Amino acid sequence: MVGKRSTRPSSRNVSSGQPRKPNASFSARLSASRHSDDSFGSDDDNQPSDNELRSAKRRKVSKPRSNRVNGTCISIFQNCGTVSPEPCCPSSGRQHSLSYHKPLFLCDSRGFEHRQALLSWFDSVSMTRAMPWRKPWINPSTEPDASQLRKLLERRAYEVWISEIMLQQTRVAVVIDYWNRWMDKWPTIQDLAAADPEDVLAAWRGLGYYSRATRIHEASKLVVGDPAMQGLLPSATNDLEAKVPGVGRYTAGAISAIVFGRAAPMVDGNVLRVLSRQLGIYGNIKTDKKVIDAIWAAADALVQTVALDRPDHEDESEVSDRPGRWGQALMELGSTVCTPKPNCSQCPVTASCRVYNEAKNTEKNRGTDICDIEDLCTLCEPLEEETDNSPEPTALQESKPNPKTTDKNKGPKQMTLAAFSFTGGKPAKQNDSKKEDSGKNGAQQEAISNYARKFPLKTAKKPVREEETVVCAIRRPDGSYLLHRRPDKGLLAGLWEFPSKTLPSKDDYATTKQRTALAKAHMKTLLGGVVSPKHMGELGSVPWLFSHLKLTMHVHLFRLGENGAECGIGDRARWSDNVEGESMGTGMRKCWALVEDAE
């Protein structure tokens, strides 16, 4: 029986029988250039309390997660022992025990081979998409100058942090340009901390989820001003979550593994999907806590093992590039191959994938023994039946001739002259065996991919809420427009917009006349009834779709006379003669385009 993951010997150095001792030279050299209470050297260094570091305004930070996973999941992933490669049978309802989800990546016989297959694949494709934040790992042992090492790690941690926040809910292709412009403008975390909040919001324009930009800016000022961090993000995940606002366990794991080489799991949506298939977990990876925690536990066990897969020539050290490469490899696999509609024929780790082997070996497993009810898995939901009640993936079934359409008395088709190749007078084969084999393989791969698409469990999306507003663009004689700042929390937090009013009922304001009356009433309330701006008409409607909201903005233009030039000013309002340069959401900018066209 194999012991706990923390004392498991390297797969390449099993003969030693002893766990490796961490090399302390890295922490010792770095701490020489920092205060004695620095947070990088170890997880337990003394540091000022959170209360001492907080300003008068209370900050919201993530709580460290130390006991997220139930004991059962911890036991099956930390004490894997013998891992059976036998897949369960879809035709029997996928009945299996909880131990079935032990990763084949951790099996004693071929686990190292499976892990190396994924890392080798990632090394071969990692530069294909040319992400500027993907850079070689900074090896502490190759940098003798502690001060220079600190400077390099500070810059690298900042780059990875910004990229990970930008990539949340945003495609890689979109983020690349934004990241490059951001780094050109603020190349260091100190530069960002000194930036104007309006400039930060302007640089984020178009990425959406604008509260991310505000949190990054506030966090940078905290990290730079903190007497312990002094601009260098912590290396431990617990410290990152506890001390850096807006950093959750995924981002913390990414920074810890990619930058500092620590064995920290990094599980985003792509990795949840990949591991649900690798482990054969048919569950809800979005809302089912026990499923999510089980996958995180598996990811932790995997990265701990990968960290110990040292080549023979590598010095013993507590850090390496393997944890970062491993985490990025899982994410790359999920974003390019193991997508919601997977291409299993291009996957480098099908041999370790439970779901792939279930689909491929459907026929072989028809006689698989069903486990006792007491041992049945509690993670997986019942697998949905095929609509045609077939017990195996459709394309894996052998095609059979239809007796109603087959003419038994009909002899073989007479050959024509074209069937001869004129190389000896022998007739050419009517069926190319290679093409036939290729067709069968293609059908089988398609069937396997279709089966894999079932994983993880699909859930019905909540209907998108619909909302309509009247947007009032008020122009002064000098050409400036009244703008309001949105609340600091919530949708489009902190951005500027034209004064707006939500329609109480879409049915009650279905006509232009009804919406015009509402817009005029809103203007009267907004300006205190002192002046009555001239209504120039409804310019048009702008539909805009958020992840949870379908918003329709009806744009109305008003003009003030000379006597109303000073109206409308408040704590969160001002007149602007440069609307184009303001920090506004993309939807509101489309409203501004209608106003510009009308002027």
For each residue, the residues with C-beta under 8 A, 3 or more apart:
1: 79 81
2: 8 79 80 81 108
3: 7 8 79
4: 7 8 78 79
5: 8 77 78 301 304 305
6: 19 304
7: 3 4 19
8: 2 3 4 5 19 304 305 308
9: 13 14 16 17 18 19 20 308
10: 13 14 20 308 309 310
11: 14 111 112 115 305 308 309
12: 112 309 310 311 312
13: 9 10 16 20 310 312
14: 9 10 11 17
15:
16: 9 13
17: 9 14
18: 9
19: 6 7 8 9
20: 9 10 13 308 310 316
21: 316
22: 316 317 318
23: 26 141 315 316 317 318
24: 27 28
25: 28 29 141
26: 23 29 30 140 141 317 318 319
27: 24 30 31 40 41 42
28: 24 25 31 32
29: 25 26 32 140 144 146 149
30: 26 27 33 34 38 40 41 140 146 149 150
31: 27 28 34 36 38 40 41 146
32: 28 29 146
33: 30 146 147 150
34: 30 31 38 40 41 150 230
35: 38 227 228 230
36: 31 46
37: 45 46 47 48 227 228
38: 30 31 34 35 41 45 228
39: 45 47 228 229 234 235 236 239 243
40: 27 30 31 34 153 232 234 235
41: 27 30 31 34 38 45
42: 27 45 236
43: 236 238 239
44:
45: 37 38 39 41 42 228
46: 36 37
47: 37 39 228
48: 37 52 53 226 227 228
49: 52 53
50: 53 54 61 242 243
51: 54
52: 48 49
53: 48 49 50 222 226 243
54: 50 51 57 58 59
55: 59
56:
57: 54
58: 54
59: 54 55 218 222 245
60: 245
61: 50 241 242 243 244 245 247
62: 241 242 247 248 249
63: 241 242
64: 237 238 241 242
65: 68 241 249
66: 238
67:
68: 65 293 296
69: 73 74 293 294 296 297
70: 73 74 290 293
71: 74 75
72: 75 76 98
73: 69 70 76 77 290 293 294 297
74: 69 70 71 77 78 297
75: 71 72 78 79
76: 72 73 79 80 98 99 101 102
77: 5 73 74 80 102 103 106 294 297 298 300 301
78: 4 5 74 75 297 301
79: 1 2 3 4 75 76
80: 2 76 77 83 102 103 106 107 301
81: 1 2 102
82: 107 108
83: 80 102 103 104 106 107 108 111
84: 99 100 102
85: 104 107 110 357
86: 365 368
87: 280 354 357 358 360 361 365
88: 92 94 95 96 100 280 354 358 365 368
89: 92 94 95 358 362 365 366 368
90: 93 94 358 359 362 383 391 392 393 451
91: 362 365 366 391 392
92: 88 89 95 365 366 368 370
93: 90 382 383
94: 88 89 90 280 282 358 380 382 383
95: 88 89 92 370 371 376
96: 88 100 280 371 376 377 380
97: 100 371 375 376 377
98: 72 76 101 375 377 378 379
99: 76 84 102
100: 84 88 96 97 280 354 377
101: 76 98 279 280 281 294 298 354 377 379
102: 76 77 80 81 83 84 99 106 107
103: 77 80 83 106 107 111 275 278 279 298 301 302 352
104: 83 85 107 110 111 114 278 351 352 353 354
105: 111 114 115 278 302 305 349 352
106: 77 80 83 102 103 111 301 302 305
107: 80 82 83 85 102 103 104 110 111 114
108: 2 82 83 111
109:
110: 85 104 107 113 114 351 352
111: 11 83 103 104 105 106 107 108 114 115 305
112: 11 12 115 116 309
113: 110 116 117
114: 104 105 107 110 111 117 118 349 351 352
115: 11 105 111 112 118 119 302 305 306 309 326
116: 112 113 119 120 309
117: 113 114 120 121 348 349 351 352
118: 114 115 121 122 326 329 330 333 348 349
119: 115 116 122 123 306 322 325 326 329
120: 116 117 123 124 348
121: 117 118 124 125 329 333 348 349
122: 118 119 125 126 325 328 329 332 333
123: 119 120 126 325
124: 120 121
125: 121 122 128 332 336
126: 122 123 134 325 328 332
127: 130 134
128: 125
129: 172
130: 127 176
131: 134 163 172 176
132: 176 179 180 183
133: 159 160 162 163 179
134: 126 127 131 328
135: 156 159
136: 321
137: 258 261 320 321 324 325
138: 143 149 152 153 156 259
139: 142 143 261 321
140: 26 29 30 143 149 261 319
141: 23 25 26 315 317
142: 139
143: 138 139 140 148 149 152
144: 29
145: 148 149
146: 29 30 31 32 33 149 150
147: 33 150 151
148: 143 145 151 152
149: 29 30 138 140 143 145 146 152 153
150: 30 33 34 146 147 153 154 232
151: 147 148 154 155
152: 138 143 148 149 155 156
153: 40 138 149 150 156 157 232 259 260
154: 150 151 157 158 188 189 231 232 233
155: 151 152 158 159 187 188
156: 135 138 152 153 159 160 259
157: 153 154 160 161 232 233 255 259 260
158: 154 155 161 162 188 189 192 233
159: 133 135 155 156 162 163 183
160: 133 156 157 163 164 254 255 258 259
161: 157 158 164 165 216 233 247 251 255
162: 133 158 159 165 166 179 182 183 216
163: 131 133 159 160 166 167 175 179
164: 160 161 167 168 250 251 254 255
165: 161 162 168 212 215 216 246 251
166: 162 163 170 175 178 179 182 207 212
167: 163 164 170 172 175
168: 164 165 209 212
169: 208 209 547
170: 166 167 174 175 207 208
171: 174 175
172: 129 131 167 175 176 335
173: 176
174: 170 171 177 178 207
175: 163 166 167 170 171 172 178 179 207
176: 130 131 132 172 173 179 180
177: 174 180 181
178: 166 174 175 181 182 203 204 206 207
179: 132 133 162 163 166 175 176 182 183
180: 132 176 177 183 184
181: 177 178 184 185 203
182: 162 166 178 179 185 186 203
183: 132 159 162 179 180 186 187
184: 180 181 187
185: 181 182 191 195 199 203
186: 182 183 191 192 195
187: 155 183 184 191
188: 154 155 158 191 192 231
189: 154 158 192 193 220 223 224 231 233
190: 193 194 224 231
191: 185 186 187 188 194 195
192: 158 186 188 189 195 200 216 217 220
193: 189 190 217 220 221 223 224 225
194: 190 191
195: 185 186 191 192 199 200 217
196: 199 200
197: 200 201 214 217 494
198: 201 202 583
199: 185 195 196 202 203
200: 192 195 196 197 203 204 213 214 216 217
201: 197 198 204 205 210 213 214 494 495 583
202: 198 199 205 581 583
203: 178 181 182 185 199 200 213
204: 178 200 201 207 210 212 213
205: 201 202 583 584 586
206: 178 586
207: 166 170 174 175 178 204 210 212 213
208: 169 170 586
209: 168 169 212
210: 201 204 207 213 214 492 493 494 495 585
211: 214 215 489 490 493 494
212: 165 166 168 204 207 209 215 216 246
213: 200 201 203 204 207 210 216 217
214: 197 200 201 210 211 217 218 488 493 494
215: 165 211 212 218 219 245 246
216: 161 162 165 192 200 212 213 219 220 246
217: 192 193 195 197 200 213 214 220 221
218: 59 214 215 221 222 245
219: 215 216 222 223 244 245 246 247
220: 189 192 193 216 217 223 224
221: 193 217 218 224 225
222: 53 59 218 219 225 226 243 244 245
223: 189 193 219 220 226 229 231 232 233 244
224: 189 190 193 220 221 229 230 231
225: 193 221 222
226: 48 53 222 223 229 230 243
227: 35 37 48 230
228: 35 37 38 39 45 47 48
229: 39 223 224 226 232 233 234 243
230: 34 35 224 226 227
231: 154 188 189 190 223 224
232: 40 150 153 154 157 223 229
233: 154 157 158 161 189 223 229 240 244 255 259
234: 39 40 229 239 240 243 244
235: 39 40 239 255 256 259 260 262
236: 39 42 43 239 240 256 262
237: 64 240 241 249 252 253 256 262 264
238: 43 64 66 241 242 252
239: 39 43 234 235 236 242 243
240: 233 234 236 237 243 244 247 251 252 255 256
241: 61 62 63 64 65 237 238 244 247 248 249 252
242: 50 61 62 63 64 238 239
243: 39 50 53 61 222 226 229 234 239 240
244: 61 219 222 223 233 234 240 241 247
245: 59 60 61 215 218 219 222
246: 165 212 215 216 219 251
247: 61 62 161 219 240 241 244 251 252 255
248: 62 241 251 252
249: 62 65 237 241 252 253 267 296
250: 164 253 254 266 267 268
251: 161 164 165 240 246 247 248 254 255
252: 237 238 240 241 247 248 249 255 256 264
253: 237 249 250 256 257 264 265 266 267 327
254: 160 164 250 251 257 258 266 327
255: 157 160 161 164 233 235 240 247 251 252 258 259 260
256: 235 236 237 240 252 253 259 260 262 264
257: 253 254 260 261 262 263 264 265 266 303 323 324 326 327
258: 137 160 254 255 266 324 327 328
259: 138 153 156 157 160 233 235 255 256 324
260: 153 157 235 255 256 257 319
261: 137 139 140 257 319 320 321 322 323 324
262: 235 236 237 256 257 318 319 323
263: 257 303 304 306 307 323
264: 237 252 253 256 257 303 323 327
265: 253 257 296 299 300 302 303 327
266: 250 253 254 257 258 271 299 327 328 330 331
267: 249 250 253 271 272 275 295 296 299
268: 250 271 272 331 334
269: 272 273 285 334
270: 273 274 330 331 333 334 335 338
271: 266 267 268 274 275 295 299 327 330 331 334
272: 267 268 269 275 276 285 292 295 456
273: 269 270 276 277 285 334 338 339 340 455 456
274: 270 271 277 278 330 333 334 338
275: 103 267 271 272 278 279 281 295 298 299 330
276: 272 273 279 280 281 282 283 285 291 295 455 456
277: 273 274 280 338 342 353 354 355 356 452 455 456
278: 103 104 105 274 275 349 352 353 354 355
279: 101 103 275 276 294 295 298 354
280: 87 88 94 96 100 101 276 277 354 355 358 380 455
281: 101 275 276 291 294 295 379 380 455 456
282: 94 276 380 381 383 454 455 456 457
283: 276 288 290 291 379 380 381 456 457
284: 287 288 291 381 456 457 459
285: 269 272 273 276 288 291 292 295 456 457
286: 459
287: 284 459
288: 283 284 285 291 292
289: 292 293
290: 70 73 283 293 294 378 379
291: 276 281 283 284 285 288 294 295 379 456
292: 272 285 288 289 295 296
293: 68 69 70 73 289 290 296 297
294: 69 73 77 101 279 281 290 291 297 298 379
295: 267 271 272 275 276 279 281 285 291 292 298 299
296: 68 69 249 265 267 292 293 299 300
297: 69 73 74 77 78 293 294 300 301
298: 77 101 103 275 279 294 295 301 302
299: 265 266 267 271 275 295 296 302 303 330
300: 77 265 296 297 303 304
301: 5 77 78 80 103 106 297 298 304 305
302: 103 105 106 115 265 298 299 305 306 326
303: 257 263 264 265 299 300 306 307 323 326 327
304: 5 6 8 263 300 301 307 308
305: 5 8 11 105 106 111 115 301 302 308 309
306: 115 119 263 302 303 309 322 323 326
307: 263 303 304 320 322 323
308: 8 9 10 11 20 304 305
309: 10 11 12 112 115 116 305 306 322
310: 10 12 13 20 314 316 320
311: 12 314
312: 12 13
313:
314: 310 311 317 320
315: 23 141
316: 20 21 22 23 310
317: 22 23 26 141 314 320
318: 22 23 26 262
319: 26 140 260 261 262
320: 137 261 307 310 314 317 323
321: 136 137 139 261 324 325
322: 119 261 306 307 309 325 326
323: 257 261 262 263 264 303 306 307 320 326 327
324: 137 257 258 259 261 321 327 328
325: 119 122 123 126 137 321 322 328 329
326: 115 118 119 257 302 303 306 322 323 329 330
327: 253 254 257 258 264 265 266 271 303 323 324 330 331
328: 122 126 134 258 266 324 325 331 332
329: 118 119 121 122 325 326 332 333
330: 118 266 270 271 274 275 299 326 327 333 334
331: 266 268 270 271 327 328 334 335
332: 122 125 126 328 329 335 336
333: 118 121 122 270 274 329 330 336 337 338 347 348 349
334: 268 269 270 271 273 274 330 331 337 338 339
335: 172 270 331 332 339
336: 125 332 333 339
337: 333 334 342 343 346 347 348
338: 270 273 274 277 333 334 342 347 452
339: 273 334 335 336 342 343
340: 273 453
341: 449 453
342: 277 337 338 339 347 449 452 453
343: 337 339 346 347 449
344: 347 350 356 445 448 449 452
345: 445 449
346: 337 343
347: 333 337 338 342 343 344 350 353 356
348: 117 118 120 121 333 337
349: 105 114 117 118 121 278 333 352 353
350: 344 347 353 356 357
351: 104 110 114 117 357
352: 103 104 105 110 114 117 278 349
353: 104 277 278 347 349 350 356 357 452
354: 87 88 100 101 104 277 278 279 280 357 358
355: 277 278 280 358 359 451 452 455
356: 277 344 347 350 353 359 360 448 452
357: 85 87 350 351 353 354 360 361
358: 87 88 89 90 94 280 354 355 361 362 365 451
359: 90 355 356 362 393 396 447 448 451 452
360: 87 356 357 444 448
361: 87 357 358 364 365
362: 89 90 91 358 359 365 366 391 392 393 396
363: 366 392 396
364: 361
365: 86 87 88 89 91 92 358 361 362 368
366: 89 91 92 362 363 391
367:
368: 86 88 89 92 365
369:
370: 92 95
371: 95 96 97 375 376
372: 375 376
373: 376
374:
375: 97 98 371 372
376: 95 96 97 371 372 373
377: 96 97 98 100 101 380
378: 98 290
379: 98 101 281 283 290 291 294
380: 94 96 280 281 282 283 377 383
381: 282 283 284 457
382: 93 94
383: 90 93 94 282 380 454
384: 454
385: 389
386: 389 390 394
387:
388: 394
389: 385 386
390: 386 393 394 397
391: 90 91 362 366
392: 90 91 362 363 396 397
393: 90 359 362 390 396 397 447 448 450 451
394: 386 388 390 397 447 450
395: 443 444 446 447 450
396: 359 362 363 392 393 444 447 448
397: 390 392 393 394
398:
399:
400:
401: 405 406
402: 405 406
403: 406
404:
405: 401 402
406: 401 402 403
407: 410
408:
409:
410: 407
411:
412:
413:
414:
415: 419 420 427
416: 419
417: 420
418:
419: 415 416 427 428 430
420: 415 417 425 426 427 428
421: 426 428
422: 425
423: 426
424:
425: 420 422
426: 420 421 423
427: 415 419 420
428: 419 420 421
429: 432 433
430: 419
431: 435 436
432: 429 435 436
433: 429 436 437
434: 437 438
435: 431 432 438 439
436: 431 432 433 439 440
437: 433 434 440 441
438: 434 435 441 442
439: 435 436 442 443
440: 436 437 443 444
441: 437 438 444 445
442: 438 439 445 446
443: 395 439 440 446 447
444: 360 395 396 440 441 447 448
445: 344 345 441 442 448 449
446: 395 442 443 449 450
447: 359 393 394 395 396 443 444 450 451
448: 344 356 359 360 393 396 444 445 451 452
449: 341 342 343 344 345 445 446 452 453
450: 393 394 395 446 447 453 454
451: 90 355 358 359 393 447 448 454
452: 277 338 342 344 353 355 356 359 448 449 455
453: 340 341 342 449 450
454: 282 383 384 450 451 458
455: 273 276 277 280 281 282 355 452
456: 272 273 276 277 281 282 283 284 285 291
457: 282 283 284 285 381
458: 454
459: 284 286 287
460:
461:
462: 548
463:
464: 545 548 549 550
465: 548 549 550
466: 506 549 550 551 552
467: 502 503 549 550 551 552
468: 502 503 506 509 551 552 553 554
469: 500 501 502 503 551 552 553 554
470: 500 501 503 515 518 519 522 553 554 556
471: 497 498 499 500 542 553 554 555 556 588 591
472: 498 499 500 501 519 522 523 526 556 558
473: 481 498 555 556 557 558 591 592 595
474: 481 482 498 499 523 533 558 559 560 568
475: 479 480 481 557 558 559 560 599
476: 479 480 481 482 560 564 565 575
477: 560 561 562 565
478: 565 577
479: 475 476 577
480: 475 476 575 576 577
481: 473 474 475 476 498 575 576 577 579 595
482: 474 476 498 499 568 573 574 575
483: 496 497 498 573 574 575 576 579 582
484: 496 497 498 499 500 572 573
485: 494 495 496 497 572 573
486: 490 491 492 493 494 495 496 497
487: 490 493 494
488: 214 493 494
489: 211 493
490: 211 486 487 493
491: 486 546 549
492: 210 486 495 497 585 588
493: 210 211 214 486 487 488 489 490
494: 197 201 210 211 214 485 486 487 488 583
495: 201 210 485 486 492 583 584 585 588
496: 483 484 485 486 576 582 583 584 588
497: 471 483 484 485 486 492 500 584 585 588
498: 471 472 473 474 481 482 483 484 555 588 591 592
499: 471 472 474 482 484 522 523 526 568 573
500: 469 470 471 472 484 497 553
501: 469 470 472 518 519 522
502: 467 468 469
503: 467 468 469 470 506 508 509 515 518
504: 508 509
505: 508 509
506: 466 468 503 509 510
507: 510
508: 503 504 505 514
509: 468 503 504 505 506 514 515 518
510: 506 507 514
511: 514 515
512: 515 516 538
513: 516 517
514: 508 509 510 511 517 518
515: 470 503 509 511 512 518 519 538 554 556
516: 512 513 519 520 535 538 556
517: 513 514 520 521
518: 470 501 503 509 514 515 521 522
519: 470 472 501 515 516 522 523 535 538 554 556 558
520: 516 517 523 524 535
521: 517 518 524 525
522: 470 472 499 501 518 519 525 526
523: 472 474 499 519 520 526 527 532 533 558
524: 520 521 527 529 532
525: 521 522 528 529
526: 472 499 522 523 568
527: 523 524 530 531 533 564 567 568
528: 525 567
529: 524 525
530: 527 564 567
531: 527 560 561 563 564 567
532: 523 524
533: 474 523 527 558 559 560 561 564
534: 558 559 560 561
535: 516 519 520 556 557 558
536: 556 557 558 559 598
537: 556 557
538: 512 515 516 519 554 555 556
539: 555 556 557 594 595 597 598
540: 554 555 594
541: 552 553 554 555
542: 471 552 553 555 587 590 591 594
543: 550 551 552 553
544: 550 551 552 553 586 587 590
545: 464 549 550 551
546: 491 549 550 551
547: 169
548: 462 464 465
549: 464 465 466 467 491 545 546
550: 464 465 466 467 543 544 545 546
551: 466 467 468 469 543 544 545 546 587
552: 466 467 468 469 541 542 543 544
553: 468 469 470 471 500 541 542 543 544 587 588 591
554: 468 469 470 471 515 519 538 540 541
555: 471 473 498 538 539 540 541 542 591 594 595
556: 470 471 472 473 515 516 519 535 536 537 538 539
557: 473 475 535 536 537 539 595 598
558: 472 473 474 475 519 523 533 534 535 536
559: 474 475 533 534 536
560: 474 475 476 477 531 533 534 564 565 567
561: 477 531 533 534 564
562: 477 565
563: 531
564: 476 527 530 531 533 560 561 567
565: 476 477 478 560 562
566: 569
567: 527 528 530 531 560 564
568: 474 482 499 526 527 573 575
569: 566 573 574 575
570: 573
571:
572: 484 485
573: 482 483 484 485 499 568 569 570
574: 482 483 569
575: 476 480 481 482 483 568 569
576: 480 481 483 496 579 582
577: 478 479 480 481
578: 581 582
579: 481 483 576 582 584 592
580: 592
581: 202 578
582: 483 496 576 578 579
583: 198 201 202 205 494 495 496
584: 205 495 496 497 579 588 589 592
585: 210 492 495 497 588 589
586: 205 206 208 544 589 590
587: 542 544 551 553 590 591
588: 471 492 495 496 497 498 553 584 585 591 592
589: 584 585 586 592 593
590: 542 544 586 587 593 594
591: 471 473 498 542 553 555 587 588 594 595
592: 473 498 579 580 584 588 589 595 596
593: 589 590 596 597
594: 539 540 542 555 590 591 597 598
595: 473 481 539 555 557 591 592 598 599
596: 592 593 599
597: 539 593 594
598: 536 539 557 594 595
599: 475 595 596
